[in-house]
């Protein structure tokens, strides 16, 4: 019972870490070029749209 709870806590911590590590803040007057598999996909400006 406790072992299963520990495993679930570890999985939840990994998922939260992955979500937080993928957040990017783009400073004003800067832009990020988004590439997927080495090819241009889009440019993120001040306002990020998905």
N, CA, C and O atoms as a MOPAC input file, in Angstrom:
PM7 MOZYME 1SCF
protein

 N      0.83200 1    -1.20200 1     0.00000 1
 C      0.00000 1     0.00000 1     0.00000 1
 C      0.87000 1     1.25700 1     0.00000 1
 O      0.68300 1     2.14400 1    -0.83200 1
 N      1.81400 1     1.33000 1     0.92800 1
 C      2.67100 1     2.51200 1     1.02300 1
 C      3.61900 1     2.57700 1    -0.17100 1
 O      3.92200 1     3.66000 1    -0.67200 1
 N      4.09000 1     1.40300 1    -0.62900 1
 C      4.99700 1     1.38200 1    -1.78500 1
 C      4.29800 1     1.93700 1    -3.02100 1
 O      4.89900 1     2.70000 1    -3.77700 1
 N      3.04800 1     1.56800 1    -3.23700 1
 C      2.28500 1     2.08300 1    -4.37200 1
 C      2.08600 1     3.58400 1    -4.28100 1
 O      2.14200 1     4.28000 1    -5.29500 1
 N      1.85300 1     4.09200 1    -3.07300 1
 C      1.67900 1     5.53000 1    -2.86500 1
 C      2.96500 1     6.28000 1    -3.18400 1
 O      2.92800 1     7.35500 1    -3.78300 1
 N      4.08200 1     5.72600 1    -2.79100 1
 C      5.37700 1     6.36000 1    -3.07200 1
 C      5.62600 1     6.40400 1    -4.58300 1
 O      6.10600 1     7.41200 1    -5.10200 1
 N      5.30500 1     5.32400 1    -5.28300 1
 C      5.48100 1     5.28000 1    -6.73900 1
 C      4.62000 1     6.35200 1    -7.39800 1
 O      5.09800 1     7.06200 1    -8.28300 1
 N      3.34700 1     6.48500 1    -6.98100 1
 C      2.46500 1     7.50200 1    -7.56000 1
 C      2.96700 1     8.90400 1    -7.27600 1
 O      2.86800 1     9.77500 1    -8.13900 1
 N      3.50600 1     9.14600 1    -6.08300 1
 C      4.04800 1    10.46700 1    -5.75200 1
 C      5.24000 1    10.79100 1    -6.64800 1
 O      5.38200 1    11.92800 1    -7.09800 1
 N      6.08800 1     9.81500 1    -6.90900 1
 C      7.24400 1    10.02400 1    -7.78000 1
 C      6.78300 1    10.33100 1    -9.20300 1
 O      7.32400 1    11.23000 1    -9.84600 1
 N      5.79300 1     9.59500 1    -9.70000 1
 C      5.27700 1     9.84100 1   -11.04600 1
 C      4.68700 1    11.23600 1   -11.15200 1
 O      4.93100 1    11.93300 1   -12.13700 1
 N      3.91300 1    11.65800 1   -10.15300 1
 C      3.31900 1    12.99800 1   -10.16000 1
 C      4.39400 1    14.06600 1   -10.12000 1
 O      4.27700 1    15.07900 1   -10.80900 1
 N      5.44400 1    13.86400 1    -9.32600 1
 C      6.53000 1    14.83500 1    -9.25800 1
 C      7.24500 1    14.95400 1   -10.60600 1
 O      7.61300 1    16.05700 1   -11.00800 1
 N      7.44500 1    13.84200 1   -11.30700 1
 C      8.09600 1    13.87600 1   -12.61300 1
 C      7.23200 1    14.62000 1   -13.62200 1
 O      7.74600 1    15.41500 1   -14.40800 1
 N      5.92200 1    14.37200 1   -13.60800 1
 C      5.01900 1    15.06400 1   -14.53500 1
 C      5.01900 1    16.56100 1   -14.26900 1
 O      5.08100 1    17.35300 1   -15.20900 1
 N      4.95000 1    16.96600 1   -12.99800 1
 C      4.96800 1    18.39400 1   -12.65700 1
 C      6.29100 1    19.01300 1   -13.08700 1
 O      6.30200 1    20.12000 1   -13.62500 1
 N      7.39300 1    18.33000 1   -12.86300 1
 C      8.70000 1    18.84800 1   -13.26400 1
 C      8.77100 1    19.04800 1   -14.78100 1
 O      9.29500 1    20.05800 1   -15.25000 1
 N      8.24200 1    18.08600 1   -15.54700 1
 C      8.24600 1    18.21800 1   -17.00400 1
 C      7.40000 1    19.40300 1   -17.45400 1
 O      7.79800 1    20.12900 1   -18.36400 1
 N      6.25000 1    19.61000 1   -16.83700 1
 C      5.40400 1    20.74200 1   -17.20600 1
 C      6.08300 1    22.07000 1   -16.89200 1
 O      6.07400 1    22.98200 1   -17.71900 1
 N      6.66200 1    22.18100 1   -15.72100 1
 C      7.30400 1    23.43900 1   -15.31300 1
 C      8.55000 1    23.70800 1   -16.15900 1
 O      8.82400 1    24.85800 1   -16.49900 1
 N      9.30000 1    22.66900 1   -16.49800 1
 C     10.53500 1    22.88400 1   -17.25300 1
 C     10.26600 1    23.28200 1   -18.70800 1
 O     11.17100 1    23.77500 1   -19.38200 1
 N      9.05800 1    23.08100 1   -19.19600 1
 C      8.73600 1    23.43200 1   -20.57900 1
 C      8.07900 1    24.79200 1   -20.72200 1
 O      7.69900 1    25.17400 1   -21.82800 1
 N      7.93600 1    25.52700 1   -19.63900 1
 C      7.37800 1    26.87500 1   -19.70500 1
 C      8.49600 1    27.83500 1   -20.09100 1
 O      9.56300 1    27.82800 1   -19.47600 1
 N      8.26100 1    28.64900 1   -21.09300 1
 C      9.25300 1    29.62200 1   -21.54700 1
 C      8.66300 1    31.01500 1   -21.45000 1
 O      7.54200 1    31.24700 1   -21.90200 1
 N      9.39700 1    31.93400 1   -20.87300 1
 C      8.97900 1    33.32900 1   -20.79900 1
 C      9.76600 1    34.09900 1   -21.85000 1
 O     10.99600 1    34.12700 1   -21.81800 1
 N      9.05200 1    34.72000 1   -22.77600 1
 C      9.69000 1    35.48600 1   -23.84200 1
 C      9.70200 1    36.95000 1   -23.42400 1
 O      8.63700 1    37.55400 1   -23.29500 1
 N     10.88300 1    37.54100 1   -23.20700 1
 C     10.94400 1    38.95200 1   -22.82100 1
 C     10.38700 1    39.85000 1   -23.93000 1
 O     10.40000 1    39.49400 1   -25.10800 1
 N      9.90000 1    41.01500 1   -23.52100 1
 C      9.36600 1    41.96400 1   -24.48500 1
 C     10.47100 1    42.37200 1   -25.45400 1
 O     11.62800 1    42.52100 1   -25.06100 1
 N     10.10700 1    42.55300 1   -26.71900 1
 C     11.01600 1    42.94900 1   -27.80100 1
 C     11.98600 1    41.82800 1   -28.17800 1
 O     13.01000 1    42.09300 1   -28.80800 1
 N     11.68800 1    40.60200 1   -27.80800 1
 C     12.45900 1    39.44100 1   -28.23300 1
 C     11.51000 1    38.45000 1   -28.89300 1
 O     10.29300 1    38.52900 1   -28.72200 1
 N     12.07000 1    37.53400 1   -29.63400 1
 C     11.26000 1    36.49800 1   -30.26700 1
 C     12.03900 1    35.18700 1   -30.25100 1
 O     13.26800 1    35.17700 1   -30.31700 1
 N     11.31100 1    34.09500 1   -30.16300 1
 C     11.90400 1    32.77000 1   -30.24400 1
 C     11.46600 1    32.11500 1   -31.53900 1
 O     10.29700 1    32.19200 1   -31.91900 1
 N     12.39200 1    31.47800 1   -32.20500 1
 C     12.07200 1    30.70500 1   -33.39900 1
 C     11.85700 1    29.26700 1   -32.94900 1
 O     12.73800 1    28.65700 1   -32.34400 1
 N     10.68100 1    28.73200 1   -33.24800 1
 C     10.33000 1    27.37100 1   -32.85100 1
 C     10.61300 1    26.43900 1   -34.01100 1
 O     10.12600 1    26.64600 1   -35.12200 1
 N     11.40700 1    25.40600 1   -33.74400 1
 C     11.72900 1    24.42300 1   -34.76700 1
 C     11.27200 1    23.05000 1   -34.30000 1
 O     11.38300 1    22.71200 1   -33.12200 1
 N     10.76800 1    22.27900 1   -35.22200 1
 C     10.39200 1    20.88900 1   -34.94200 1
 C     11.15000 1    20.00300 1   -35.91600 1
 O     11.05600 1    20.17900 1   -37.13000 1
 N     11.88600 1    19.07000 1   -35.38800 1
 C     12.70100 1    18.15300 1   -36.19500 1
 C     13.64700 1    18.90400 1   -37.12100 1
 O     13.90000 1    18.47000 1   -38.24500 1
 N     14.16700 1    20.03000 1   -36.64600 1
 C     15.15100 1    20.79200 1   -37.38700 1
 C     14.59600 1    21.74100 1   -38.42100 1
 O     15.36100 1    22.44300 1   -39.08300 1
 N     13.28300 1    21.78200 1   -38.57700 1
 C     12.67300 1    22.67000 1   -39.56500 1
 C     11.88900 1    23.78800 1   -38.89100 1
 O     11.36700 1    23.61200 1   -37.79000 1
 N     11.80700 1    24.93000 1   -39.55300 1
 C     11.07900 1    26.07400 1   -39.01200 1
 C      9.60100 1    25.74500 1   -38.87000 1
 O      8.98700 1    25.19100 1   -39.78200 1
 N      9.02600 1    26.09500 1   -37.70100 1
 C      7.59600 1    25.90000 1   -37.49700 1
 C      6.88900 1    27.23200 1   -37.33000 1
 O      5.91300 1    27.51100 1   -38.02600 1
 N      7.38000 1    28.06700 1   -36.40100 1
 C      6.75300 1    29.36000 1   -36.16000 1
 C      7.68700 1    30.23400 1   -35.33100 1
 O      8.70700 1    29.76800 1   -34.82300 1
 N      7.32500 1    31.49600 1   -35.20400 1
 C      8.06600 1    32.43200 1   -34.36900 1
 C      7.16100 1    32.88700 1   -33.24100 1
 O      6.03400 1    33.32300 1   -33.47500 1
 N      7.66000 1    32.78500 1   -32.00900 1
 C      6.89600 1    33.24300 1   -30.84900 1
 C      7.34900 1    34.64900 1   -30.50700 1
 O      8.53100 1    34.88700 1   -30.26100 1
 N      6.43000 1    35.55600 1   -30.49300 1
 C      6.72700 1    36.92300 1   -30.10100 1
 C      6.35300 1    37.14300 1   -28.64300 1
 O      6.44500 1    36.24100 1   -27.81000 1
 N      5.93200 1    38.36200 1   -28.36400 1
 C      5.58000 1    38.71300 1   -26.98500 1
 C      4.35600 1    37.92700 1   -26.52200 1
 O      4.30100 1    37.49200 1   -25.37100 1
 N      3.38500 1    37.74300 1   -27.39600 1
 C      2.17400 1    36.99800 1   -27.05200 1
 C      2.26700 1    35.61700 1   -27.68300 1
 O      2.29300 1    35.48600 1   -28.90700 1
 N      2.31500 1    34.60200 1   -26.85300 1
 C      2.44500 1    33.23500 1   -27.33700 1
 C      1.05600 1    32.69400 1   -27.63500 1
 O      0.15800 1    32.76100 1   -26.79600 1
 N      0.88800 1    32.15400 1   -28.84200 1
 C     -0.37900 1    31.51900 1   -29.20400 1
 C     -0.11700 1    30.07900 1   -29.55100 1
 O      0.93400 1    29.74000 1   -30.09600 1
 N     -1.05700 1    29.24500 1   -29.24000 1
 C     -0.90800 1    27.81900 1   -29.51600 1
 C     -1.86600 1    27.39800 1   -30.59200 1
 O     -1.89500 1    26.22700 1   -30.96900 1

